[in-house]
């Protein structure tokens, strides 16, 4: 696997794309995917909220819509997870290379300056990863709740069962609002990181 990554990085560098550029690109992608996931979770929540007002005759169609929203939410959560993993991989490789290249300086002053920049960048990068991982775990807990509700609805397609979901829909709204707040914080941290990498 390491030789494949080396070939990939060498190829990208031949085209002028260094690890730093790759990292910024992946952060941009992950930020955009978190924005999409946030909108998808909002949409799924709206569908669940509408559920308690659905007449008995529309329950099957509503179940099908909710199930589709759940599947979209699960897919989007997976995309976000994968993007964060790819950021982590490139970040780890970037800092490993940077650390290794510090020994190549003959000037102690330049080495120290580069080390300081690296450490500052690493701290900001660590903040970014923490901010992006936080909503990732919340996404899963909201998805678990969505899955439970969709499964319950699947086996209880009647108005009385739907009415019993009102209290849990309220709880789901609170959990989703918290998730969205975490995602917005992660998006803001990604924007800050992107700006710092572009200005450095």
N, C-alpha and C positions, 0 to 999 in steps of 0.2 A: 504494500500500500504506500509506503514511504517513497519508493521509486516512482510510482504513478503521480504522487503529489509533486515530486521534484520535477518531473517532465512537464506537468501542468504549469507549475510556476515558471519554469524556464521558458516555456512557449509563450506564456502571457507576458513575461518580461521582454521577450524578443519583439513583441508588439507594443511595448511601452507601458504595459500594465503591471506595475509592481504590487507587492503584497499590500502595501498601504492603500493603493487605489482599489484593489480587490476588496479589502476590508470595508472601505467607505461605500463601495457599490453594494455590498451585501447588507450593510446597515441600512442603506436607502431602501433596498428591496424589503427587508424585514419590517422597517417602519411602515412602508406602504401596505404590506400584508397585514400588519396589526391594525391599520386603519380599516382595511376591508373586513377583517374579523370583527372589529368593533361594530361596524354597520350590520354585519350578518347577525350578530348576537342581538342587536337592537331589533332587527326585523323578526327574528325568532320570538323574542319576548313579546312583541306586538301581536303576533299570531296567537301566542298562548293567552295573552290578556283578552283578546277578542273571543276566545273560546267560551268563556262563561256566559256570553250573550248569544250563542248560536242556537237557533231552533233545532229541535230533535231531528227534523228531516235532513238537516245539513251536516250532521255529525260525521258521517263517513267521509265526505269531501273535506271537512275541516281536519279530520285525523290525517288524511293523505297529505294535506298542505303542511301540517305540523311535522309529519314524518320527513317530508322533503326539506323543510327548514332545519330540522335536526341533522340530517345528512350533510347539508351544506355547511352547517356550523362545525360539524366534526371534521369535514374536509379542510375548512379554513383553519381550524385549530392545528391540524396536522401540518399544513403549509407553514404556519407561523413557527411551530416547533422545529421543523426542518431548517428554516432560514436562520433561526437562532443558533442551531447546532453548527451551521456552516460559518456563521460569524465567529463562533468559538474556535473552530478549526483554523481559520485563516488568522485570527488574532493570536492564537498560540504559536503558529508558525512564524508570524511576523515578529513577535517579541523574542522568540528563540533565535531567529536570525539576527535581530538587532543586538541581542545580548552577546552573541558569538562574534559579531563584527566590532564590538567595543575594543577587543584586544588588538585589532589591526591598526589602531591609531598610534602614531609615534608621539603626538603631542598630548601631554596629560591634560592640558586645558580643554582641548577639543573633545577628548574622551569624556571628561567630567561633564562638559556641556551636553554632549550626546546622551550620556547616562541620565542626567537631570531631565532632559526632554523625554527620554524613554519612560522614566518613572512617572512623570506627570501624565504622559499619554496613557500609560498602563492604569493609573488610578482612575482616569476618566473612562477608560475602556471597561474597567471592573464595575464602575457605577452603572454604565450602560447595560452590561450583562445582567447585573442584579435587577435593574429596572425592567428589563425585558423578560426575565425569568419569572418575576413576581406574578404578572397576569397569566403567564402560562399555566401555573398551578391553579389559579382561580378559574381559568377556562375549563379545566377538567371537572372541577366541582359543579360548575354551572351545567356542563354537559351531562353529568350524572343525573342531576335534577331534571333536565330536559328529557333524558332517556326514560326515567321513571314515569314522568307524566305522559309521554307518548305511549309507553307500554300500558299504563293504566287505562288510557283512553282506548287503546286498541281492544282491550278485553272488556270494556264497559261503555259501549257506545249507546248511552242513554242520558237524558237530560239530568236525572238525579245524580248520576255519577259525575257529570260535568260540573254541576253546581257544587259538589263537595270539593272541587279543586280550587275554589275561590281563595281560600286561605293560603294554599300553597302557591298560587299565582302571585299573591302579595309578597310572599317570602322570596320567590324567584325574581321579582322585580327589584328587591333590595340587593340580592346577590349579584344580579346583572349590572345594576348601577355601580356597585363596588368594583366589579370587573372592568367596566368601561372607564371608571376613574383611574384604575391601575394602568389600563392600556393607554390612556391619554398621557399619563405621567411617563410611561415608557417611550411613547412617540416624541414627547418633548425632550427626553434625555437623548434619544437618537438624533434629533435635530441639533441639539447642543454638541454632541460628539462629532457629527458631520461638519458643523461649522468650525470646530476646533481643529479638525484634521485638514480642512481646506485652508485655514489661515496659518497653520504651522509650517 
